[in-house]
Amino acid sequence: MLVLVTYDVGTTHSAGQRRLRQVSKVCQNYGQRVQNSVFECVVDATEFEVLKMKLIDIIDEEQDSLRFYQLGNNYKSKVEHVGIKESLDLEGPLIL
Amino acid sequence: MLVLVTYDVGTTHSAGQRRLRQVSKVCQNYGQRVQNSVFECVVDATEFEVLKMKLIDIIDEEQDSLRFYQLGNNYKSKVEHVGIKESLDLEGPLIL
């Protein structure tokens, strides 16, 4: 299923930027970054629980905000994009 | 249905900040801001089309990225939050 992760980092200081980089790195193991603080991850139920635990370990719950949205398996028709940086097809063939 | 709007503004300059404020103002007519550039809007199919048109008019498609995610009507179990700024229940009773 597709899980959307949105992350609002609580500070513009270096600690916040470091947490954003760490969140990005974890999310990119499961999918891709589609905007500065928005990640689309394709996971099963177990991977979703692991992903959540990893991200909760990274963030500062006193300063940051992390949201998870479950889009299900038939998500392609549910996502629309306008403007720059159209995302890749996560499950399509990889063309190099 | 719940539509999630995520908006990546292409510049930190004042023009970008002005567009973000305009996007926020439009989205808040349909719902609420849950993170700096993430908005949850409760709309029907017609309102969704109007919302999209309004936002596309505001953004700079050469610089900005706008994404729409349709979460359907039974969205409450699909959204999870960790950290600060828990969102309000959009359709719950308003307690003043």
N, CA and C atoms of all chains as a GROMACS GRO file, in nm:
protein
  576
    1MET      N    1   0.085  -0.120   0.000
    1MET     CA    2   0.000   0.000   0.000
    1MET      C    3   0.088   0.125   0.000
    2LEU      N    4   0.025   0.234  -0.043
    2LEU     CA    5   0.099   0.360  -0.040
    2LEU      C    6   0.072   0.429   0.093
    3VAL      N    7   0.180   0.469   0.158
    3VAL     CA    8   0.168   0.552   0.278
    3VAL      C    9   0.238   0.684   0.250
    4LEU      N   10   0.165   0.790   0.276
    4LEU     CA   11   0.222   0.923   0.260
    4LEU      C   12   0.273   0.968   0.396
    5VAL      N   13   0.396   1.014   0.399
    5VAL     CA   14   0.454   1.065   0.524
    5VAL      C   15   0.481   1.213   0.504
    6THR      N   16   0.423   1.294   0.590
    6THR     CA   17   0.452   1.439   0.585
    6THR      C   18   0.519   1.478   0.716
    7TYR      N   19   0.624   1.557   0.704
    7TYR     CA   20   0.708   1.586   0.821
    7TYR      C   21   0.734   1.736   0.830
    8ASP      N   22   0.688   1.795   0.937
    8ASP     CA   23   0.714   1.937   0.963
    8ASP      C   24   0.821   1.945   1.069
    9VAL      N   25   0.936   1.993   1.030
    9VAL     CA   26   1.046   2.001   1.124
    9VAL      C   27   1.032   2.131   1.204
   10GLY      N   28   1.051   2.120   1.336
   10GLY     CA   29   1.016   2.229   1.426
   10GLY      C   30   1.115   2.343   1.430
   11THR      N   31   1.224   2.331   1.362
   11THR     CA   32   1.326   2.435   1.372
   11THR      C   33   1.400   2.447   1.240
   12THR      N   34   1.444   2.566   1.212
   12THR     CA   35   1.527   2.584   1.092
   12THR      C   36   1.674   2.568   1.126
   13HIS      N   37   1.704   2.539   1.252
   13HIS     CA   38   1.844   2.522   1.292
   13HIS      C   39   1.898   2.388   1.241
   14SER      N   40   2.027   2.372   1.259
   14SER     CA   41   2.093   2.256   1.201
   14SER      C   42   2.039   2.124   1.257
   15ALA      N   43   1.997   2.122   1.383
   15ALA     CA   44   1.945   1.997   1.439
   15ALA      C   45   1.819   1.954   1.364
   16GLY      N   46   1.734   2.049   1.332
   16GLY     CA   47   1.613   2.019   1.257
   16GLY      C   48   1.644   1.972   1.116
   17GLN      N   49   1.738   2.037   1.053
   17GLN     CA   50   1.778   1.997   0.918
   17GLN      C   51   1.838   1.856   0.919
   18ARG      N   52   1.912   1.825   1.025
   18ARG     CA   53   1.970   1.691   1.036
   18ARG      C   54   1.859   1.586   1.052
   19ARG      N   55   1.757   1.618   1.132
   19ARG     CA   56   1.645   1.523   1.148
   19ARG      C   57   1.571   1.505   1.015
   20LEU      N   58   1.552   1.616   0.940
   20LEU     CA   59   1.486   1.605   0.810
   20LEU      C   60   1.564   1.515   0.716
   21ARG      N   61   1.698   1.527   0.718
   21ARG     CA   62   1.781   1.440   0.633
   21ARG      C   63   1.767   1.294   0.675
   22GLN      N   64   1.761   1.272   0.806
   22GLN     CA   65   1.748   1.133   0.855
   22GLN      C   66   1.612   1.074   0.817
   23VAL      N   67   1.506   1.156   0.833
   23VAL     CA   68   1.372   1.111   0.794
   23VAL      C   69   1.370   1.078   0.645
   24SER      N   70   1.431   1.166   0.565
   24SER     CA   71   1.435   1.146   0.421
   24SER      C   72   1.506   1.015   0.386
   25LYS      N   73   1.618   0.990   0.453
   25LYS     CA   74   1.698   0.870   0.425
   25LYS      C   75   1.617   0.744   0.455
   26VAL      N   76   1.547   0.742   0.569
   26VAL     CA   77   1.466   0.625   0.605
   26VAL      C   78   1.353   0.607   0.503
   27CYS      N   79   1.282   0.717   0.473
   27CYS     CA   80   1.167   0.707   0.382
   27CYS      C   81   1.211   0.660   0.244
   28GLN      N   82   1.328   0.704   0.201
   28GLN     CA   83   1.373   0.668   0.067
   28GLN      C   84   1.410   0.520   0.054
   29ASN      N   85   1.422   0.450   0.166
   29ASN     CA   86   1.436   0.304   0.159
   29ASN      C   87   1.305   0.237   0.119
   30TYR      N   88   1.196   0.308   0.134
   30TYR     CA   89   1.063   0.250   0.107
   30TYR      C   90   0.994   0.318  -0.011
   31GLY      N   91   1.053   0.425  -0.062
   31GLY     CA   92   0.983   0.495  -0.169
   31GLY      C   93   1.062   0.618  -0.211
   32GLN      N   94   0.998   0.729  -0.217
   32GLN     CA   95   1.066   0.847  -0.269
   32GLN      C   96   1.015   0.975  -0.205
   33ARG      N   97   1.099   1.077  -0.218
   33ARG     CA   98   1.065   1.211  -0.170
   33ARG      C   99   0.995   1.280  -0.286
   34VAL      N  100   0.874   1.329  -0.266
   34VAL     CA  101   0.802   1.395  -0.375
   34VAL      C  102   0.797   1.546  -0.357
   35GLN      N  103   0.814   1.590  -0.234
   35GLN     CA  104   0.830   1.733  -0.206
   35GLN      C  105   0.932   1.744  -0.094
   36ASN      N  106   0.965   1.865  -0.054
   36ASN     CA  107   1.069   1.884   0.047
   36ASN      C  108   1.045   1.802   0.173
   37SER      N  109   0.922   1.798   0.220
   37SER     CA  110   0.895   1.723   0.343
   37SER      C  111   0.777   1.628   0.326
   38VAL      N  112   0.760   1.576   0.204
   38VAL     CA  113   0.654   1.480   0.173
   38VAL      C  114   0.717   1.357   0.106
   39PHE      N  115   0.686   1.240   0.160
   39PHE     CA  116   0.746   1.116   0.112
   39PHE      C  117   0.636   1.015   0.081
   40GLU      N  118   0.648   0.947  -0.031
   40GLU     CA  119   0.554   0.841  -0.066
   40GLU      C  120   0.626   0.708  -0.049
   41CYS      N  121   0.574   0.624   0.038
   41CYS     CA  122   0.639   0.496   0.069
   41CYS      C  123   0.544   0.382   0.034
   42VAL      N  124   0.594   0.282  -0.038
   42VAL     CA  125   0.514   0.163  -0.068
   42VAL      C  126   0.556   0.054   0.029
   43VAL      N  127   0.464   0.017   0.117
   43VAL     CA  128   0.497  -0.075   0.227
   43VAL      C  129   0.382  -0.174   0.249
   44ASP      N  130   0.414  -0.289   0.311
   44ASP     CA  131   0.307  -0.375   0.362
   44ASP      C  132   0.283  -0.337   0.508
   45ALA      N  133   0.190  -0.406   0.573
   45ALA     CA  134   0.152  -0.366   0.709
   45ALA      C  135   0.269  -0.374   0.807
   46THR      N  136   0.352  -0.477   0.793
   46THR     CA  137   0.467  -0.492   0.884
   46THR      C  138   0.570  -0.382   0.860
   47GLU      N  139   0.600  -0.359   0.731
   47GLU     CA  140   0.698  -0.254   0.699
   47GLU      C  141   0.648  -0.118   0.748
   48PHE      N  142   0.517  -0.096   0.740
   48PHE     CA  143   0.462   0.031   0.786
   48PHE      C  144   0.489   0.050   0.935
   49GLU      N  145   0.471  -0.055   1.013
   49GLU     CA  146   0.497  -0.044   1.158
   49GLU      C  147   0.646  -0.016   1.184
   50VAL      N  148   0.733  -0.083   1.107
   50VAL     CA  149   0.877  -0.062   1.124
   50VAL      C  150   0.914   0.082   1.085
   51LEU      N  151   0.857   0.127   0.972
   51LEU     CA  152   0.883   0.264   0.925
   51LEU      C  153   0.842   0.366   1.032
   52LYS      N  154   0.723   0.346   1.087
   52LYS     CA  155   0.676   0.440   1.190
   52LYS      C  156   0.771   0.443   1.309
   53MET      N  157   0.811   0.324   1.355
   53MET     CA  158   0.900   0.319   1.472
   53MET      C  159   1.031   0.391   1.444
   54LYS      N  160   1.086   0.367   1.324
   54LYS     CA  161   1.214   0.432   1.290
   54LYS      C  162   1.200   0.584   1.289
   55LEU      N  163   1.090   0.633   1.230
   55LEU     CA  164   1.074   0.778   1.219
   55LEU      C  165   1.046   0.841   1.355
   56ILE      N  166   0.968   0.774   1.437
   56ILE     CA  167   0.938   0.827   1.570
   56ILE      C  168   1.066   0.836   1.654
   57ASP      N  169   1.158   0.742   1.629
   57ASP     CA  170   1.289   0.748   1.697
   57ASP      C  171   1.371   0.869   1.655
   58ILE      N  172   1.353   0.912   1.529
   58ILE     CA  173   1.435   1.023   1.477
   58ILE      C  174   1.383   1.159   1.521
   59ILE      N  175   1.252   1.176   1.514
   59ILE     CA  176   1.200   1.312   1.532
   59ILE      C  177   1.204   1.358   1.677
   60ASP      N  178   1.189   1.488   1.695
   60ASP     CA  179   1.175   1.548   1.827
   60ASP      C  180   1.027   1.578   1.846
   61GLU      N  181   0.961   1.496   1.927
   61GLU     CA  182   0.815   1.507   1.941
   61GLU      C  183   0.771   1.639   2.006
   62GLU      N  184   0.865   1.708   2.068
   62GLU     CA  185   0.833   1.838   2.130
   62GLU      C  186   0.835   1.950   2.027
   63GLN      N  187   0.901   1.925   1.914
   63GLN     CA  188   0.919   2.032   1.815
   63GLN      C  189   0.862   2.000   1.679
   64ASP      N  190   0.857   1.871   1.644
   64ASP     CA  191   0.825   1.831   1.506
   64ASP      C  192   0.685   1.771   1.499
   65SER      N  193   0.636   1.764   1.376
   65SER     CA  194   0.506   1.704   1.350
   65SER      C  195   0.522   1.605   1.236
   66LEU      N  196   0.471   1.486   1.259
   66LEU     CA  197   0.485   1.377   1.161
   66LEU      C  198   0.346   1.320   1.138
   67ARG      N  199   0.305   1.310   1.011
   67ARG     CA  200   0.173   1.255   0.982
   67ARG      C  201   0.185   1.142   0.880
   68PHE      N  202   0.101   1.041   0.898
   68PHE     CA  203   0.097   0.925   0.809
   68PHE      C  204  -0.043   0.914   0.750
   69TYR      N  205  -0.051   0.898   0.619
   69TYR     CA  206  -0.180   0.882   0.551
   69TYR      C  207  -0.175   0.753   0.471
   70GLN      N  208  -0.270   0.664   0.497
   70GLN     CA  209  -0.274   0.536   0.423
   70GLN      C  210  -0.362   0.551   0.300
   71LEU      N  211  -0.300   0.536   0.184
   71LEU     CA  212  -0.372   0.552   0.057
   71LEU      C  213  -0.418   0.419  -0.002
   72GLY      N  214  -0.385   0.307   0.062
   72GLY     CA  215  -0.428   0.176   0.012
   72GLY      C  216  -0.346   0.130  -0.108
   73ASN      N  217  -0.395   0.023  -0.172
   73ASN     CA  218  -0.321  -0.036  -0.285
   73ASN      C  219  -0.355   0.028  -0.418
   74ASN      N  220  -0.478   0.075  -0.432
   74ASN     CA  221  -0.518   0.135  -0.560
   74ASN      C  222  -0.504   0.287  -0.553
   75TYR      N  223  -0.382   0.328  -0.539
   75TYR     CA  224  -0.359   0.469  -0.510
   75TYR      C  225  -0.333   0.555  -0.633
   76LYS      N  226  -0.305   0.488  -0.747
   76LYS     CA  227  -0.260   0.567  -0.862
   76LYS      C  228  -0.361   0.671  -0.907
   77SER      N  229  -0.490   0.634  -0.901
   77SER     CA  230  -0.593   0.728  -0.944
   77SER      C  231  -0.624   0.832  -0.836
   78LYS      N  232  -0.566   0.816  -0.718
   78LYS     CA  233  -0.597   0.906  -0.606
   78LYS      C  234  -0.496   1.020  -0.590
   79VAL      N  235  -0.393   1.017  -0.673
   79VAL     CA  236  -0.285   1.115  -0.659
   79VAL      C  237  -0.277   1.202  -0.784
   80GLU      N  238  -0.275   1.331  -0.766
   80GLU     CA  239  -0.259   1.423  -0.880
   80GLU      C  240  -0.148   1.521  -0.849
   81HIS      N  241  -0.079   1.560  -0.953
   81HIS     CA  242   0.034   1.651  -0.937
   81HIS      C  243   0.022   1.768  -1.034
   82VAL      N  244   0.059   1.887  -0.987
   82VAL     CA  245   0.064   2.006  -1.072
   82VAL      C  246   0.198   2.075  -1.045
   83GLY      N  247   0.262   2.124  -1.150
   83GLY     CA  248   0.386   2.200  -1.131
   83GLY      C  249   0.509   2.115  -1.148
   84ILE      N  250   0.618   2.161  -1.088
   84ILE     CA  251   0.747   2.094  -1.109
   84ILE      C  252   0.758   1.964  -1.031
   85LYS      N  253   0.860   1.887  -1.065
   85LYS     CA  254   0.900   1.766  -0.992
   85LYS      C  255   0.792   1.660  -0.987
   86GLU      N  256   0.740   1.622  -1.100
   86GLU     CA  257   0.649   1.506  -1.105
   86GLU      C  258   0.724   1.384  -1.054
   87SER      N  259   0.657   1.304  -0.972
   87SER     CA  260   0.726   1.189  -0.913
   87SER      C  261   0.736   1.074  -1.014
   88LEU      N  262   0.826   0.984  -0.985
   88LEU     CA  263   0.842   0.863  -1.066
   88LEU      C  264   0.733   0.764  -1.033
   89ASP      N  265   0.714   0.668  -1.118
   89ASP     CA  266   0.623   0.556  -1.089
   89ASP      C  267   0.700   0.456  -1.002
   90LEU      N  268   0.660   0.447  -0.875
   90LEU     CA  269   0.738   0.367  -0.777
   90LEU      C  270   0.746   0.221  -0.815
   91GLU      N  271   0.642   0.172  -0.878
   91GLU     CA  272   0.636   0.028  -0.904
   91GLU      C  273   0.656  -0.003  -1.053
   92GLY      N  274   0.679   0.098  -1.133
   92GLY     CA  275   0.699   0.077  -1.275
   92GLY      C  276   0.839   0.026  -1.303
   93PRO      N  277   0.868  -0.009  -1.430
   93PRO     CA  278   1.002  -0.056  -1.463
   93PRO      C  279   1.103   0.058  -1.447
   94LEU      N  280   1.222   0.023  -1.402
   94LEU     CA  281   1.327   0.123  -1.384
   94LEU      C  282   1.402   0.136  -1.515
   95ILE      N  283   1.396   0.253  -1.576
   95ILE     CA  284   1.465   0.274  -1.704
   95ILE      C  285   1.589   0.359  -1.678
   96LEU      N  286   1.706   0.301  -1.710
   96LEU     CA  287   1.832   0.372  -1.684
   96LEU      C  288   1.886   0.437  -1.810
   97MET      N  289  -1.549   1.389   0.103
   97MET     CA  290  -1.425   1.312   0.113
   97MET      C  291  -1.312   1.403   0.160
   98LEU      N  292  -1.208   1.338   0.214
   98LEU     CA  293  -1.091   1.415   0.255
   98LEU      C  294  -0.992   1.422   0.139
   99VAL      N  295  -0.949   1.542   0.108
   99VAL     CA  296  -0.843   1.560   0.010
   99VAL      C  297  -0.726   1.627   0.081
  100LEU      N  298  -0.612   1.566   0.066
  100LEU     CA  299  -0.490   1.622   0.123
  100LEU      C  300  -0.422   1.704   0.015
  101VAL      N  301  -0.387   1.826   0.049
  101VAL     CA  302  -0.316   1.913  -0.045
  101VAL      C  303  -0.177   1.939   0.012
  102THR      N  304  -0.074   1.905  -0.064
  102THR     CA  305   0.062   1.937  -0.020
  102THR      C  306   0.123   2.033  -0.122
  103TYR      N  307   0.188   2.136  -0.069
  103TYR     CA  308   0.234   2.245  -0.155
  103TYR      C  309   0.380   2.276  -0.125
  104ASP      N  310   0.465   2.258  -0.222
  104ASP     CA  311   0.605   2.294  -0.209
  104ASP      C  312   0.627   2.423  -0.284
  105VAL      N  313   0.655   2.528  -0.212
  105VAL     CA  314   0.673   2.657  -0.277
  105VAL      C  315   0.818   2.667  -0.326
  106GLY      N  316   0.833   2.715  -0.448
  106GLY     CA  317   0.962   2.705  -0.517
  106GLY      C  318   1.066   2.806  -0.475
  107THR      N  319   1.031   2.896  -0.389
  107THR     CA  320   1.128   3.000  -0.353
  107THR      C  321   1.104   3.044  -0.210
  108THR      N  322   1.211   3.083  -0.145
  108THR     CA  323   1.195   3.136  -0.010
  108THR      C  324   1.175   3.288  -0.015
  109HIS      N  325   1.171   3.343  -0.135
  109HIS     CA  326   1.152   3.488  -0.148
  109HIS      C  327   1.006   3.525  -0.119
  110SER      N  328   0.983   3.654  -0.113
  110SER     CA  329   0.851   3.702  -0.070
  110SER      C  330   0.739   3.658  -0.164
  111ALA      N  331   0.768   3.645  -0.294
  111ALA     CA  332   0.663   3.602  -0.388
  111ALA      C  333   0.615   3.461  -0.353
  112GLY      N  334   0.708   3.374  -0.318
  112GLY     CA  335   0.672   3.237  -0.280
  112GLY      C  336   0.593   3.235  -0.151
  113GLN      N  337   0.637   3.314  -0.055
  113GLN     CA  338   0.565   3.321   0.073
  113GLN      C  339   0.424   3.375   0.053
  114ARG      N  340   0.411   3.470  -0.040
  114ARG     CA  341   0.277   3.525  -0.068
  114ARG      C  342   0.188   3.415  -0.130
  115ARG      N  343   0.243   3.337  -0.222
  115ARG     CA  344   0.165   3.228  -0.281
  115ARG      C  345   0.124   3.126  -0.174
  116LEU      N  346   0.218   3.094  -0.083
  116LEU     CA  347   0.185   2.999   0.024
  116LEU      C  348   0.070   3.053   0.111
  117ARG      N  349   0.072   3.182   0.141
  117ARG     CA  350  -0.037   3.242   0.220
  117ARG      C  351  -0.169   3.232   0.145
  118GLN      N  352  -0.163   3.256   0.012
  118GLN     CA  353  -0.286   3.250  -0.069
  118GLN      C  354  -0.341   3.107  -0.075
  119VAL      N  355  -0.250   3.010  -0.094
  119VAL     CA  356  -0.290   2.869  -0.097
  119VAL      C  357  -0.354   2.832   0.038
  120SER      N  358  -0.289   2.876   0.146
  120SER     CA  359  -0.341   2.846   0.279
  120SER      C  360  -0.481   2.904   0.298
  121LYS      N  361  -0.500   3.027   0.253
  121LYS     CA  362  -0.630   3.094   0.269
  121LYS      C  363  -0.740   3.018   0.194
  122VAL      N  364  -0.711   2.976   0.073
  122VAL     CA  365  -0.811   2.901  -0.006
  122VAL      C  366  -0.839   2.767   0.063
  123CYS      N  367  -0.734   2.694   0.100
  123CYS     CA  368  -0.754   2.562   0.161
  123CYS      C  369  -0.831   2.571   0.291
  124GLN      N  370  -0.808   2.677   0.366
  124GLN     CA  371  -0.875   2.689   0.495
  124GLN      C  372  -1.025   2.719   0.482
  125ASN      N  373  -1.070   2.752   0.363
  125ASN     CA  374  -1.215   2.760   0.339
  125ASN      C  375  -1.278   2.620   0.334
  126TYR      N  376  -1.196   2.520   0.311
  126TYR     CA  377  -1.247   2.383   0.296
  126TYR      C  378  -1.201   2.291   0.409
  127GLY      N  379  -1.113   2.341   0.495
  127GLY     CA  380  -1.060   2.252   0.597
  127GLY      C  381  -0.959   2.324   0.682
  128GLN      N  382  -0.844   2.262   0.699
  128GLN     CA  383  -0.746   2.321   0.790
  128GLN      C  384  -0.604   2.291   0.747
  129ARG      N  385  -0.516   2.374   0.801
  129ARG     CA  386  -0.373   2.354   0.779
  129ARG      C  387  -0.323   2.263   0.890
  130VAL      N  388  -0.262   2.151   0.854
  130VAL     CA  389  -0.214   2.059   0.957
  130VAL      C  390  -0.062   2.064   0.973
  131GLN      N  391   0.005   2.110   0.870
  131GLN     CA  392   0.148   2.136   0.879
  131GLN      C  393   0.175   2.261   0.796
  132ASN      N  394   0.300   2.306   0.793
  132ASN     CA  395   0.330   2.432   0.723
  132ASN      C  396   0.278   2.434   0.580
  133SER      N  397   0.294   2.324   0.507
  133SER     CA  398   0.249   2.323   0.368
  133SER      C  399   0.162   2.201   0.337
  134VAL      N  400   0.088   2.155   0.439
  134VAL     CA  401  -0.003   2.042   0.423
  134VAL      C  402  -0.141   2.083   0.474
  135PHE      N  403  -0.241   2.062   0.388
  135PHE     CA  404  -0.377   2.106   0.419
  135PHE      C  405  -0.472   1.988   0.402
  136GLU      N  406  -0.565   1.972   0.497
  136GLU     CA  407  -0.668   1.869   0.486
  136GLU      C  408  -0.799   1.938   0.455
  137CYS      N  409  -0.858   1.904   0.341
  137CYS     CA  410  -0.981   1.970   0.297
  137CYS      C  411  -1.091   1.865   0.284
  138VAL      N  412  -1.207   1.895   0.341
  138VAL     CA  413  -1.323   1.806   0.326
  138VAL      C  414  -1.413   1.866   0.219
  139VAL      N  415  -1.423   1.794   0.106
  139VAL     CA  416  -1.492   1.848  -0.012
  139VAL      C  417  -1.575   1.737  -0.079
  140ASP      N  418  -1.674   1.780  -0.157
  140ASP     CA  419  -1.739   1.684  -0.247
  140ASP      C  420  -1.669   1.695  -0.384
  141ALA      N  421  -1.715   1.616  -0.481
  141ALA     CA  422  -1.644   1.611  -0.610
  141ALA      C  423  -1.641   1.747  -0.679
  142THR      N  424  -1.751   1.821  -0.671
  142THR     CA  425  -1.756   1.953  -0.736
  142THR      C  426  -1.662   2.051  -0.666
  143GLU      N  427  -1.670   2.053  -0.534
  143GLU     CA  428  -1.582   2.143  -0.457
  143GLU      C  429  -1.434   2.111  -0.484
  144PHE      N  430  -1.406   1.983  -0.499
  144PHE     CA  431  -1.267   1.943  -0.526
  144PHE      C  432  -1.219   2.005  -0.658
  145GLU      N  433  -1.303   2.001  -0.760
  145GLU     CA  434  -1.265   2.061  -0.889
  145GLU      C  435  -1.244   2.212  -0.876
  146VAL      N  436  -1.333   2.277  -0.800
  146VAL     CA  437  -1.320   2.423  -0.779
  146VAL      C  438  -1.191   2.453  -0.702
  147LEU      N  439  -1.167   2.375  -0.597
  147LEU     CA  440  -1.045   2.394  -0.516
  147LEU      C  441  -0.920   2.380  -0.603
  148LYS      N  442  -0.917   2.277  -0.685
  148LYS     CA  443  -0.801   2.258  -0.773
  148LYS      C  444  -0.781   2.376  -0.866
  149MET      N  445  -0.890   2.422  -0.927
  149MET     CA  446  -0.877   2.535  -1.020
  149MET      C  447  -0.824   2.659  -0.948
  150LYS      N  448  -0.877   2.686  -0.829
  150LYS     CA  449  -0.832   2.804  -0.754
  150LYS      C  450  -0.683   2.795  -0.722
  151LEU      N  451  -0.639   2.676  -0.678
  151LEU     CA  452  -0.499   2.663  -0.638
  151LEU      C  453  -0.405   2.670  -0.760
  152ILE      N  454  -0.448   2.609  -0.869
  152ILE     CA  455  -0.364   2.612  -0.990
  152ILE      C  456  -0.349   2.756  -1.040
  153ASP      N  457  -0.453   2.837  -1.018
  153ASP     CA  458  -0.444   2.979  -1.053
  153ASP      C  459  -0.342   3.054  -0.968
  154ILE      N  460  -0.324   3.010  -0.844
  154ILE     CA  461  -0.235   3.082  -0.751
  154ILE      C  462  -0.089   3.045  -0.773
  155ILE      N  463  -0.062   2.918  -0.792
  155ILE     CA  464   0.078   2.873  -0.788
  155ILE      C  465   0.153   2.912  -0.917
  156ASP      N  466   0.285   2.906  -0.906
  156ASP     CA  467   0.372   2.926  -1.021
  156ASP      C  468   0.418   2.786  -1.064
  157GLU      N  469   0.361   2.739  -1.175
  157GLU     CA  470   0.388   2.599  -1.215
  157GLU      C  471   0.533   2.575  -1.256
  158GLU      N  472   0.606   2.683  -1.281
  158GLU     CA  473   0.747   2.670  -1.317
  158GLU      C  474   0.835   2.652  -1.193
  159GLN      N  475   0.780   2.691  -1.078
  159GLN     CA  476   0.862   2.690  -0.956
  159GLN      C  477   0.806   2.603  -0.846
  160ASP      N  478   0.675   2.587  -0.841
  160ASP     CA  479   0.610   2.523  -0.727
  160ASP      C  480   0.562   2.382  -0.762
  161SER      N  481   0.534   2.306  -0.658
  161SER     CA  482   0.481   2.171  -0.675
  161SER      C  483   0.358   2.158  -0.585
  162LEU      N  484   0.250   2.109  -0.645
  162LEU     CA  485   0.123   2.098  -0.574
  162LEU      C  486   0.075   1.955  -0.594
  163ARG      N  487   0.040   1.887  -0.485
  163ARG     CA  488  -0.008   1.750  -0.498
  163ARG      C  489  -0.141   1.733  -0.423
  164PHE      N  490  -0.228   1.652  -0.482
  164PHE     CA  491  -0.360   1.625  -0.424
  164PHE      C  492  -0.371   1.474  -0.401
  165TYR      N  493  -0.414   1.437  -0.282
  165TYR     CA  494  -0.433   1.296  -0.248
  165TYR      C  495  -0.576   1.277  -0.199
  166GLN      N  496  -0.650   1.189  -0.266
  166GLN     CA  497  -0.788   1.164  -0.225
  166GLN      C  498  -0.794   1.050  -0.124
  167LEU      N  499  -0.838   1.084  -0.004
  167LEU     CA  500  -0.843   0.985   0.105
  167LEU      C  501  -0.981   0.923   0.122
  168GLY      N  502  -1.080   0.965   0.044
  168GLY     CA  503  -1.214   0.907   0.055
  168GLY      C  504  -1.293   0.959   0.174
  169ASN      N  505  -1.405   0.892   0.200
  169ASN     CA  506  -1.492   0.936   0.310
  169ASN      C  507  -1.456   0.875   0.445
  170ASN      N  508  -1.402   0.754   0.441
  170ASN     CA  509  -1.368   0.688   0.568
  170ASN      C  510  -1.221   0.708   0.597
  171TYR      N  511  -1.187   0.833   0.620
  171TYR     CA  512  -1.046   0.867   0.628
  171TYR      C  513  -0.992   0.867   0.771
  172LYS      N  514  -1.082   0.866   0.870
  172LYS     CA  515  -1.033   0.888   1.007
  172LYS      C  516  -0.933   0.781   1.052
  173SER      N  517  -0.957   0.657   1.009
  173SER     CA  518  -0.866   0.550   1.049
  173SER      C  519  -0.739   0.548   0.964
  174LYS      N  520  -0.736   0.631   0.861
  174LYS     CA  521  -0.621   0.628   0.768
  174LYS      C  522  -0.515   0.734   0.801
  175VAL      N  523  -0.544   0.817   0.900
  175VAL     CA  524  -0.454   0.928   0.931
  175VAL      C  525  -0.399   0.910   1.072
  176GLU      N  526  -0.268   0.921   1.084
  176GLU     CA  527  -0.206   0.915   1.216
  176GLU      C  528  -0.112   1.032   1.233
  177HIS      N  529  -0.102   1.077   1.356
  177HIS     CA  530  -0.020   1.195   1.386
  177HIS      C  531   0.074   1.164   1.502
  178VAL      N  532   0.197   1.214   1.492
  178VAL     CA  533   0.293   1.204   1.601
  178VAL      C  534   0.356   1.342   1.620
  179GLY      N  535   0.377   1.383   1.744
  179GLY     CA  536   0.445   1.510   1.770
  179GLY      C  537   0.348   1.623   1.794
  180ILE      N  538   0.396   1.744   1.769
  180ILE     CA  539   0.316   1.863   1.802
  180ILE      C  540   0.205   1.888   1.701
  181LYS      N  541   0.115   1.977   1.737
  181LYS     CA  542   0.010   2.027   1.649
  181LYS      C  543  -0.084   1.920   1.598
  182GLU      N  544  -0.142   1.843   1.687
  182GLU     CA  545  -0.248   1.750   1.647
  182GLU      C  546  -0.362   1.829   1.587
  183SER      N  547  -0.417   1.779   1.476
  183SER     CA  548  -0.522   1.856   1.408
  183SER      C  549  -0.656   1.837   1.478
  184LEU      N  550  -0.746   1.929   1.450
  184LEU     CA  551  -0.881   1.921   1.502
  184LEU      C  552  -0.962   1.818   1.423
  185ASP      N  553  -1.072   1.773   1.481
  185ASP     CA  554  -1.167   1.688   1.408
  185ASP      C  555  -1.252   1.780   1.320
  186LEU      N  556  -1.230   1.770   1.188
  186LEU     CA  557  -1.294   1.865   1.094
  186LEU      C  558  -1.445   1.859   1.099
  187GLU      N  559  -1.497   1.739   1.125
  187GLU     CA  560  -1.642   1.722   1.117
  187GLU      C  561  -1.706   1.704   1.255
  188GLY      N  562  -1.624   1.712   1.358
  188GLY     CA  563  -1.677   1.696   1.493
  188GLY      C  564  -1.745   1.824   1.540
  189PRO      N  565  -1.809   1.818   1.658
  189PRO     CA  566  -1.874   1.938   1.710
  189PRO      C  567  -1.770   2.044   1.744
  190LEU      N  568  -1.805   2.167   1.720
  190LEU     CA  569  -1.714   2.278   1.750
  190LEU      C  570  -1.739   2.320   1.895
  191ILE      N  571  -1.639   2.303   1.979
  191ILE     CA  572  -1.654   2.340   2.121
  191ILE      C  573  -1.579   2.470   2.145
  192LEU      N  574  -1.653   2.571   2.188
  192LEU     CA  575  -1.591   2.703   2.208
  192LEU      C  576  -1.563   2.727   2.356
   0.00000   0.00000   0.00000
